[in-house]
């Protein structure tokens, strides 16, 4: 009797099924050119994305190497994450640095640019240890060079150039020893420091130990890439316009458009249906639905059909009855969701973004995503058994209480692009439970939305 059990390609990491998730490949060792073994593990990191972990080992020369690569596309925006390290708990934060990421420590005047570096999965403390280890290797090389220079000087007559070279090497060695002391002072927290991870591909990540709650010590900024960064990532900036399908805008509203794409799950060809519709007392939206006949994957997405609004918009709903769970809500990709009662905030994300649903559907989606999370950062040397799982369980219980109508909270939906929506059940009259605020965007928000790069006046002359 055989059973065909389907499982996702990028499954959550499980200790009970770790061996079955591994793939071993015979590979060529680039050190001794003998045959070695490469192990691949395809897994999912919660609050981040699918990744490919690879580990190589050669039995002949004992050469080892490991790497981590994102299994998803390059993000639309680059990302900069800055964490203020103030205690030992912060040193245990794990982080993922892609091969395009740059690490900076301002207090040390230190920067590690990518330049062909492999992806990295480690803790902040482990990264500081690697800095010290690499500098010690450099010091050892300098000492060997000094010894060799001394040896040559004894065999031959010593000249002024040899003495000058030895003096310069000694100065370099002393500066490296001083830098190691500064690194150790950060490791022992004699001084606090800022750990910054900058990645133009948007595929790097630093753990939030308070998840799903907000991390007050972490600042995350998304930014638009420069032309140089796009060239470095191999992104073609040429834009093509296809006006033939957009000329008859009136006809589009009355029909369902079908275009071919690839399934995000199995990558086989499938169809995506698109329809333009109108939300009462709001604006036009574009609804897209994808169904794969091969693997059965289904997904839907909602986008604004009117572009970026002149002002940002913020909805604040004060719930006082379970009927509020039935309110319609549109969460765009640029909007953020927060529940101040639970100290919870979710920034712009595709996990719940691009969705037209109800408050109940939104909270149910949030709960199901968090309930299915297996926390890989809640084990190992950086484990904090008193926090990780208990915080997550407590938060899920709070969401369940709201869905059951036992708790009433305040929900804040904020979108600098002005494309989110929360239903006013008293429309067209004002809703006493719903506060709607229009605001002027900051320069940083305009930059993130790409408005600073747009020329909307006399653009035909530029």
C-alpha positions in Angstrom: 0.0 0.0 0.0 1.5 3.3 -1.0 0.5 6.8 -0.1 1.2 9.9 -2.1 1.7 12.6 0.4 2.2 16.0 -1.0 4.5 18.5 0.8 5.6 22.0 -0.1 9.0 22.3 -1.7 10.1 24.8 1.0 8.7 23.2 4.1 9.2 24.6 7.6 12.2 23.1 9.3 11.4 20.2 11.5 13.8 18.1 13.6 11.6 15.0 13.1 11.9 15.2 9.3 15.3 16.9 8.9 16.9 13.9 7.0 14.1 13.7 4.5 14.4 17.4 3.7 18.1 17.2 2.8 19.4 16.7 -0.7 23.0 15.4 -1.2 24.9 16.1 -4.4 28.4 14.9 -5.4 30.4 18.0 -6.2 33.9 19.0 -7.2 36.1 20.4 -4.5 37.7 23.7 -5.8 40.6 23.3 -3.3 42.0 19.9 -4.2 39.8 19.0 -7.2 38.6 15.8 -5.5 35.0 14.8 -5.1 33.1 16.2 -2.2 29.5 16.3 -0.9 27.1 19.2 -1.1 24.0 19.2 1.1 21.0 21.3 0.2 18.2 22.2 2.5 15.1 24.1 1.2 13.3 25.6 4.1 11.1 28.6 5.1 12.1 31.3 7.7 9.0 32.8 9.4 8.6 36.6 8.9 11.1 36.3 6.1 10.9 34.0 3.0 12.0 30.7 1.4 15.8 30.1 1.5 18.2 27.5 0.2 20.9 26.4 2.7 23.9 24.7 1.2 26.9 23.0 2.9 30.0 21.6 1.2 32.6 19.2 2.7 35.5 17.5 1.1 36.8 14.3 2.8 40.2 14.5 0.9 41.4 18.0 2.0 38.7 18.6 4.7 37.7 21.9 3.0 34.3 23.2 4.2 32.0 25.9 3.0 28.4 26.9 3.6 26.1 29.4 2.0 22.5 30.7 2.2 20.6 32.1 -0.8 17.0 33.5 -1.1 14.9 31.2 -3.2 12.6 34.1 -4.3 13.0 37.0 -6.7 14.8 40.2 -6.0 12.4 42.5 -4.1 11.0 45.7 -5.6 12.9 47.8 -3.0 16.2 47.6 -1.2 16.1 47.3 2.6 18.2 48.8 5.4 17.8 47.3 8.9 19.5 49.1 11.9 19.5 47.5 15.3 20.7 49.2 18.5 22.6 46.5 20.5 22.3 47.2 24.2 22.3 43.8 26.0 23.4 40.2 25.6 19.9 39.2 24.3 20.6 41.4 21.3 23.9 39.6 20.6 21.9 36.4 20.2 19.8 37.9 17.4 20.1 35.8 14.3 20.3 37.4 10.9 20.3 36.5 7.2 22.7 38.4 4.9 22.4 37.7 1.2 25.4 37.7 -1.1 24.4 41.3 -2.0 24.2 42.6 1.6 26.5 45.0 3.4 27.2 45.0 7.2 28.1 48.3 8.9 29.0 49.0 12.6 29.2 52.7 12.9 30.9 52.8 16.3 33.8 50.7 14.9 33.9 52.5 11.6 33.5 49.0 10.1 31.9 48.0 6.8 31.9 44.6 5.1 30.9 45.0 1.5 29.6 42.0 -0.5 32.4 41.7 -3.2 31.7 38.0 -3.9 30.9 37.1 -0.3 28.6 34.1 0.3 25.3 34.5 2.0 25.4 34.2 5.7 23.1 32.9 8.5 24.5 33.5 12.0 24.1 35.6 15.1 25.5 39.1 15.8 27.8 37.6 18.4 29.0 35.0 15.9 29.6 37.7 13.3 31.8 39.6 15.8 33.7 36.4 16.4 34.3 36.0 12.7 35.7 39.5 12.5 38.2 38.7 15.2 39.1 35.4 13.6 39.7 36.9 10.2 41.9 39.7 11.7 43.9 37.2 13.7 44.6 35.4 10.4 45.8 38.6 8.9 48.0 39.3 11.9 49.5 35.8 11.5 50.3 36.5 7.9 52.0 39.8 8.8 54.1 38.1 11.5 55.2 35.5 8.9 56.1 38.3 6.5 58.1 40.1 9.3 60.0 36.9 10.2 60.8 36.2 6.5 62.1 39.8 6.1 64.3 39.4 9.2 65.6 36.1 7.9 66.5 37.7 4.5 68.1 40.6 6.3 70.4 38.2 8.3 71.4 36.4 5.1 72.0 39.6 3.2 73.1 43.0 4.3 70.2 45.0 5.9 69.2 48.0 4.0 66.9 50.9 5.0 64.0 49.6 2.8 63.9 46.4 4.9 63.8 48.4 8.2 61.1 50.7 6.8 59.0 47.7 5.7 59.4 46.0 9.0 58.4 49.2 10.8 55.3 49.6 8.6 54.3 45.9 9.2 54.6 46.4 13.0 52.4 49.5 12.8 49.8 47.6 10.9 49.9 44.8 13.4 49.5 47.2 16.3 46.5 48.9 14.6 44.8 45.5 14.1 45.4 44.5 17.7 43.7 47.8 18.8 40.8 47.1 16.5 40.3 43.6 18.0 40.1 45.3 21.4 37.4 47.6 20.1 35.5 44.6 18.7 35.8 42.8 22.0 34.5 45.8 23.8 31.4 45.6 21.6 31.1 41.9 22.3 31.3 42.4 26.0 29.0 45.4 25.7 31.4 47.8 27.3 29.9 50.1 24.8 26.5 49.8 23.0 26.7 49.9 19.2 24.5 49.9 16.1 24.4 46.9 13.8 23.3 47.9 10.3 22.4 45.5 7.4 21.9 47.1 4.0 20.8 45.0 1.0 19.7 46.5 -2.3 18.1 43.2 -3.3 15.8 43.3 -0.2 16.7 39.7 0.7 18.4 40.2 4.1 16.7 39.9 7.5 17.4 40.4 11.2 15.5 38.5 13.9 12.9 40.4 16.0 12.9 38.5 19.3 9.6 40.2 20.3 7.7 39.0 17.2 4.9 39.5 16.5 5.2 42.7 18.6 7.1 45.7 17.5 10.9 45.9 18.1 11.7 49.4 19.5 15.4 48.9 19.0 15.1 48.0 15.3 14.6 50.5 12.4 13.7 49.2 9.0 13.8 51.4 5.9 12.9 50.4 2.4 14.4 52.5 -0.4 14.4 52.7 -4.2 17.5 51.4 -5.8 19.9 53.6 -7.8 20.8 52.8 -11.4 24.2 51.6 -10.2 22.6 49.2 -7.8 20.2 47.8 -10.5 23.2 47.3 -12.8 25.0 45.5 -10.0 22.0 43.2 -9.4 21.7 42.6 -13.2 18.3 44.2 -13.4 17.4 45.6 -16.9 15.9 49.0 -16.5 14.5 49.2 -20.0 10.7 49.7 -19.9 8.3 48.6 -22.6 4.9 50.0 -23.2 2.0 48.0 -24.4 -0.8 50.4 -25.2 -2.8 48.1 -27.4 -4.7 46.5 -24.4 -5.2 49.9 -22.6 -6.6 52.0 -25.4 -10.2 50.8 -24.8 -10.4 51.6 -21.1 -14.2 51.6 -21.1 -14.3 48.1 -22.5 -11.9 46.7 -19.8 -14.5 47.5 -17.1 -17.0 45.2 -18.7 -14.9 42.2 -19.3 -12.5 39.7 -17.6 -9.0 39.8 -19.0 -6.9 36.6 -19.1 -3.1 36.6 -19.4 -0.6 33.8 -19.2 1.8 33.5 -16.3 3.7 30.9 -14.3 2.4 29.3 -11.1 4.3 30.7 -8.0 4.1 27.2 -6.5 5.2 24.7 -9.2 6.3 27.3 -11.8 4.3 25.6 -14.6 2.2 27.7 -17.0 -1.2 28.8 -15.8 -3.8 31.6 -16.4 -4.5 34.7 -14.3 -7.9 36.4 -14.6 -8.1 40.2 -14.1 -11.2 42.4 -13.6 -11.6 46.2 -12.9 -14.4 47.0 -10.5 -15.6 49.8 -8.3 -15.8 49.9 -4.4 -18.7 52.2 -3.3 -17.5 55.4 -1.6 -13.9 54.6 -2.5 -12.4 54.1 -6.0 -11.7 51.6 -8.8 -9.6 48.5 -8.0 -8.1 45.7 -10.0 -8.9 42.2 -8.9 -6.6 39.4 -10.0 -7.0 35.6 -9.4 -4.7 32.8 -10.3 -5.5 29.1 -10.4 -3.1 26.3 -11.3 -4.7 23.2 -12.8 -1.6 21.2 -12.2 -0.8 21.6 -8.5 -4.1 23.2 -7.5 -2.5 26.4 -6.1 -4.9 29.4 -5.8 -4.1 33.0 -5.1 -5.8 36.4 -5.4 -4.6 39.9 -5.3 -6.2 43.4 -5.3 -4.5 46.5 -6.5 -5.6 50.1 -6.8 -6.7 51.2 -10.3 -6.2 54.9 -9.8 -2.5 55.3 -8.9 -1.0 57.2 -5.9 -3.4 59.6 -4.1 -2.3 63.2 -3.4 -2.3 62.5 0.3 -1.8 59.5 2.6 -4.7 58.1 4.5 -5.1 56.6 8.0 -8.1 54.7 9.3 -8.7 54.2 13.0 -11.5 51.8 13.9 -12.6 51.6 17.5 -14.4 48.3 17.8 -17.3 48.0 20.3 -19.4 45.2 18.8 -18.8 41.9 17.1 -20.6 43.3 14.0 -17.5 45.3 13.3 -15.8 42.1 12.2 -18.0 42.2 9.1 -16.7 45.5 7.8 -15.0 45.4 4.4 -11.3 46.3 4.3 -8.8 46.7 1.5 -5.2 46.3 2.5 -2.8 47.5 -0.2 0.8 46.5 -0.6 1.9 49.9 0.7 -0.3 50.0 3.7 0.6 49.0 7.3 -1.7 47.4 9.9 -1.4 48.0 13.7 -3.3 46.9 16.8 -2.1 49.3 19.6 -3.9 47.2 22.3 -1.6 44.3 21.6 1.5 46.4 20.7 1.4 44.9 17.3 2.4 46.4 14.0 2.8 44.9 10.5 4.5 47.1 8.0 3.8 47.0 4.2 4.0 43.3 3.3 2.8 40.9 0.6 1.8 38.5 3.3 -1.5 40.2 3.9 -1.2 43.1 1.4 -3.2 43.2 -1.8 -6.2 41.8 -0.2 -9.9 42.7 -0.2 -11.7 41.0 2.7 -13.4 41.7 6.0 -11.9 42.5 9.4 -12.7 39.0 10.5 -11.0 37.6 7.3 -8.0 39.7 7.8 -7.5 38.6 11.5 -8.2 35.0 10.5 -5.5 35.2 7.9 -3.1 36.7 10.3 -3.9 34.1 13.0 -3.5 31.2 10.6 -0.1 32.5 9.3 1.2 32.9 12.8 -0.2 29.6 14.1 1.5 27.7 11.3 4.9 29.2 12.1 7.6 26.9 13.4 10.1 29.3 15.0 13.6 28.3 13.9 15.1 31.1 16.0 13.6 29.7 19.2 16.2 26.9 19.4 20.0 26.6 19.6 22.4 28.8 21.5 20.2 31.9 21.1 17.1 30.3 22.4 15.1 32.2 25.1 12.6 29.6 26.4 10.7 32.1 28.5 9.8 34.4 25.6 9.6 33.1 22.0 6.8 30.5 22.0 4.9 32.0 25.0 4.7 35.4 23.3 3.5 33.9 20.1 0.9 31.7 21.9 -0.4 34.7 23.9 -0.8 36.8 20.8 -2.6 34.1 18.9 -5.0 33.7 21.9 -5.6 37.5 21.9 -6.5 37.4 18.2 -8.8 34.4 18.9 -10.6 36.4 21.6 -11.2 39.2 19.2 -12.6 36.9 16.5 -14.9 35.3 19.2 -16.2 38.7 20.1 -14.7 38.5 23.7 -12.3 41.4 23.2 -12.7 44.7 21.3 -9.6 46.5 20.1 -8.6 49.5 18.0 -7.4 48.7 14.5 -5.2 51.2 12.6 -4.8 51.0 8.8 -2.3 53.4 7.3 -1.3 53.9 3.7 0.9 56.7 2.5 -0.3 56.0 -1.1 -3.9 56.5 -0.1 -5.0 53.2 -1.5 -6.3 51.3 1.5 -10.0 51.3 2.6 -12.0 50.5 5.7 -15.8 50.4 5.3 -18.0 53.1 6.8 -21.2 51.2 7.7 -23.0 54.5 8.2 -22.2 55.9 4.8 -22.8 58.4 3.5 -23.1 59.8 7.1 -20.0 59.9 9.3 -19.2 56.8 11.4 -18.6 57.6 15.1 -16.4 54.5 15.5 -14.2 55.3 12.4 -11.7 58.1 12.3 -10.4 58.9 8.8 -7.3 61.1 8.6 -5.7 62.5 5.4 -2.1 63.6 5.8 0.8 65.0 3.9 3.5 62.4 3.2 7.0 62.8 4.4 10.0 63.1 2.0 11.0 59.6 2.9 7.5 58.2 2.0 7.5 60.1 -1.3 10.9 58.7 -2.1 9.8 55.1 -1.2 6.8 55.5 -3.5 9.0 56.8 -6.3 7.3 60.2 -6.5 10.5 62.2 -6.3 11.8 60.5 -9.4 8.7 61.4 -11.4 8.5 64.5 -13.6 4.8 65.4 -13.9 5.3 68.8 -15.4 6.7 69.6 -18.9 7.8 65.9 -19.1 7.5 66.0 -22.9 10.4 68.5 -23.0 12.8 66.4 -20.8 
